[in-house]
Amino acid sequence: MEIISNFDHRLPEGRSVNLKDPAMDKPYMQQKIYNLDLIFEGTPTSFVIKAMEEMVDEQGGIVEEPHRHNYYSVIWSFTATGSHIIDFKEYPILPQHVFFVSPSQVHQLLADPDPTGIIILFTPEFLRKNSIREDFISNLKLFRDSDETPPLPVSEAMDGRLREYAGNMKAAFEGNDEMKFETIGAWLKLFLIECNGSCTLPPPGISQEAEVGRTLVQRFKQSVESHFHEWHQVKNYAMALNVSPNYLNEVIKSTINTPAKDYIQHRLILEAKRMSLFTVKSGKEIGFDLGFDDPSHFSKFFKSTTGQSLVQFRETHPF
C-alpha cells in the first residue's frame, strides 16, 4: 500500500487529493483511517521540520482528515488557534502551546486561518540512527501511547531556548552538511529535554520504583502494544515476561495506578473506538480483529466498559 503524509496528501491508489475534495466529504466513520509514513518532497525520510506558514502556502490551510502516523509529531503553535482531536479527546489549539503525538495515535489538526508555528516530525529509525536510545523517548513525560495528551504551555523563559533549538534544527535540515542529521538529533534531544522539564504530567508508566520495576513496566507496555489484539489476560503477558501474574499486576498498579487488566482493556477499547469510527467494519469484524471469537462477547465487553453499544458510540461521537 502506498503511503501518504501531512506534506504529500495522496490516497493509497496514488490519486492526488485536495483537502477540500468533495470525494472526501463523507462521514468519517465511512472513511479508511490512514497509516502515514513520513515523506518529504516525494521521498521517504526520517525527519522533517517545517513552519506552519510553509504548509499553509503549499496546502491552502491546515485542515486534516483523521489519520495516524508511523512517526512522532511535535506541533508548536506560535499564534495558531483551532482544535486538535487526539484519540477522541478534543483540545483547543492555543498560542504558545506544544502538542506531542505518538505513532499510532489517531489525530486530526484543525487550524484556523493564518497559523504560525513549527511542526517537527521524526521516526523511531531517526532516533536509532542518531544514537538516541529508545528508552529516552519512553522515559519522557511528553509522548503518550493511549493516555490523555494535553498540550504543554510554553513559558516566556522556555520560548527563547526552544526557538533557538528549533531554529538550529531547521537550519541544519535545510543545509547540506554531511552530518546534518547528527546535528539535528543533538538539537532535537535538547528541545525535548527542555519541554520535559516543564511537563507536569506523571511519567507514562514510570515512577520512583527500582530499575527492575521500571524495566518491567516498559516491557509490559511494549508487549501490550504488540499483542493486545490476541492476548487479553494478564497471565499471557506475565508468561511472556517471565513473571507471575500477581507480581506483574502489583508492579503495574504501583507505578501507573491502574491494574494490569484495566490497562489491557483500555488499549482494546481504544482500538475498538478507532476502528468503529474510521473503518466501515461491522462490530463482528472489529471484534474478530481484536481477538474476540464470539461477537456477543465483544459486544458485552464494549458496552460494559464504555456504557454504550458500538452502534451508540458511532452515532453519538462528534466525528
Secondary structure, 3 states (H helix, E strand, C coil): CCCCECCECECCCCCECCCCCHHHCCCHHHCCCEEECCEECCEECCEEEEEHHHHHHHHCCCECCCEEECCEEEEEECCCCEEEEECCEEEEECCCEEEEECCCCEEEEEECCCCCEEEEEECHHHHHHCCCCHHHHHHCCCCCCCCCCCCEECCHHHHHHHHHHHHHHHHHHHCCCCCHHHHHHHHHHHHHHHHHHHCCCCCCCCCCCCHHHHHHHHHHHHHHHHHCCCCCCHHHHHHHHCCCHHHHHHHHHHHHCCCHHHHHHHHHHHHHHHHHHHCCCCHHHHHHHCCCCCHHHHHHHHHHHHCCCHHHHHHHCCC
